[in-house]
Amino acid sequence: MVARITGPPDPTLADRLGELKLPVLIQWGELDRRIPLSDAHGFQRGIAGAELRIYLGAGHVPMEELLEATARDADAFLGPTLPGAR
């Protein structure tokens, strides 16, 4: 993880996003000052069927800043995981 954060960007990442063949929910803070919102849109374009949720007023970690909204969206995205879970 440290090498990924401190090292150079992976120039093949955008090309490899299309290899993902599973449901993806992207949760992004509108005011993220570490990673631009344009990256979220790039991930959505690169991953077939990815869903993007942008949280107004949230920064880099919307899952901590808007716990209820992000948890509700994640729950709806994941759906029931066990028989009779709802």
ABEGO torsion letter per residue (X at the ends): XAAAAABBBBAAAAAAAAABBBBBBBBBBAABAABBAAAAAAAAAABBGBBBBBBBGBBABAAAABAAAAAAAAAAAAEBABBGAX
